[in-house]
Amino acid sequence: MTPILLAIALLLFVTFSYASVCAASPFGTCRKCNGFGFAMTTDRKGRPKRGKTCRRCKGHGKRIRAGRWLYNRAAHTYRQGTR
């Protein structure tokens, strides 16, 4: 197998794997707050304490995956075009 065919096969495998992850679990943990829903800060003694609510996930700790967001946009555009 030539290197080009191997690269194409690997790229297709990664693409289909990510598509199946997006279909099975459309929400992932927020990368900014690590799924806590708030930022962790420390007090003056170095003990961890709860910080402000995460602005990215609005305190839920979950965000929609990029692949699922693209799929939702494409499906919405398709639905609007076939009315």
C-alpha positions as a Markdown table, in Angstrom:
| # | Residue | x | y | z |
|---|---|---|---|---|
| 1 | Met | 0.0 | 0.0 | 0.0 |
| 2 | Thr | 1.4 | 3.4 | -1.0 |
| 3 | Pro | 1.8 | 6.1 | 1.7 |
| 4 | Ile | -0.9 | 8.2 | 0.0 |
| 5 | Leu | -3.5 | 5.5 | 0.2 |
| 6 | Leu | -2.5 | 4.8 | 3.8 |
| 7 | Ala | -2.9 | 8.5 | 4.7 |
| 8 | Ile | -6.3 | 8.6 | 3.0 |
| 9 | Ala | -7.5 | 5.5 | 4.8 |
| 10 | Leu | -6.2 | 6.9 | 8.1 |
| 11 | Leu | -7.9 | 10.2 | 7.5 |
| 12 | Leu | -11.2 | 8.5 | 6.7 |
| 13 | Phe | -11.0 | 6.3 | 9.8 |
| 14 | Val | -10.4 | 9.4 | 12.0 |
| 15 | Thr | -13.3 | 11.3 | 10.3 |
| 16 | Phe | -15.8 | 8.4 | 10.7 |
| 17 | Ser | -14.6 | 7.8 | 14.3 |
| 18 | Tyr | -15.2 | 11.5 | 15.2 |
| 19 | Ala | -18.6 | 11.4 | 13.5 |
| 20 | Ser | -19.7 | 8.4 | 15.5 |
| 21 | Val | -18.5 | 10.1 | 18.7 |
| 22 | Cys | -20.6 | 13.2 | 17.8 |
| 23 | Ala | -23.6 | 11.1 | 17.1 |
| 24 | Ala | -23.3 | 9.0 | 20.3 |
| 25 | Ser | -22.4 | 11.8 | 22.6 |
| 26 | Pro | -23.1 | 15.3 | 21.2 |
| 27 | Phe | -21.9 | 17.1 | 24.3 |
| 28 | Gly | -18.4 | 17.1 | 25.7 |
| 29 | Thr | -16.9 | 18.6 | 28.8 |
| 30 | Cys | -16.1 | 22.3 | 28.7 |
| 31 | Arg | -12.4 | 22.8 | 28.0 |
| 32 | Lys | -12.2 | 26.1 | 30.0 |
| 33 | Cys | -13.6 | 24.8 | 33.3 |
| 34 | Asn | -12.9 | 21.1 | 32.9 |
| 35 | Gly | -16.6 | 20.3 | 33.4 |
| 36 | Phe | -16.9 | 22.0 | 36.8 |
| 37 | Gly | -19.1 | 24.9 | 35.5 |
| 38 | Phe | -16.9 | 27.4 | 37.4 |
| 39 | Ala | -13.3 | 28.5 | 37.6 |
| 40 | Met | -11.2 | 27.2 | 40.4 |
| 41 | Thr | -9.3 | 29.8 | 42.3 |
| 42 | Thr | -7.3 | 29.8 | 45.5 |
| 43 | Asp | -7.6 | 31.9 | 48.6 |
| 44 | Arg | -4.7 | 33.6 | 50.3 |
| 45 | Lys | -3.7 | 30.5 | 52.2 |
| 46 | Gly | -3.6 | 28.4 | 48.9 |
| 47 | Arg | -6.7 | 26.4 | 49.5 |
| 48 | Pro | -8.9 | 25.9 | 46.4 |
| 49 | Lys | -12.3 | 27.6 | 46.3 |
| 50 | Arg | -15.0 | 28.1 | 43.9 |
| 51 | Gly | -14.6 | 31.0 | 41.4 |
| 52 | Lys | -16.9 | 32.7 | 38.9 |
| 53 | Thr | -19.3 | 30.8 | 36.8 |
| 54 | Cys | -17.8 | 29.7 | 33.4 |
| 55 | Arg | -18.9 | 32.1 | 30.6 |
| 56 | Arg | -18.3 | 29.5 | 27.9 |
| 57 | Cys | -20.7 | 26.8 | 29.2 |
| 58 | Lys | -22.8 | 29.1 | 31.4 |
| 59 | Gly | -22.2 | 26.9 | 34.4 |
| 60 | His | -23.4 | 23.6 | 32.9 |
| 61 | Gly | -19.9 | 22.1 | 32.4 |
| 62 | Lys | -20.9 | 20.7 | 29.0 |
| 63 | Arg | -20.5 | 22.2 | 25.5 |
| 64 | Ile | -21.7 | 21.0 | 22.2 |
| 65 | Arg | -19.0 | 19.3 | 20.1 |
| 66 | Ala | -17.8 | 21.1 | 16.9 |
| 67 | Gly | -18.8 | 18.2 | 14.7 |
| 68 | Arg | -22.3 | 18.1 | 16.1 |
| 69 | Trp | -22.6 | 21.9 | 15.8 |
| 70 | Leu | -21.7 | 21.7 | 12.1 |
| 71 | Tyr | -24.2 | 18.8 | 11.6 |
| 72 | Asn | -27.0 | 20.8 | 13.3 |
| 73 | Arg | -26.2 | 23.9 | 11.1 |
| 74 | Ala | -26.2 | 21.7 | 7.9 |
| 75 | Ala | -29.5 | 20.0 | 8.9 |
| 76 | His | -31.1 | 23.3 | 9.7 |
| 77 | Thr | -30.0 | 24.8 | 6.3 |
| 78 | Tyr | -31.3 | 21.7 | 4.5 |
| 79 | Arg | -34.7 | 21.9 | 6.3 |
| 80 | Gln | -35.0 | 25.6 | 5.5 |
| 81 | Gly | -34.3 | 24.9 | 1.8 |
| 82 | Thr | -36.8 | 22.1 | 1.4 |
| 83 | Arg | -39.9 | 23.8 | 2.8 |
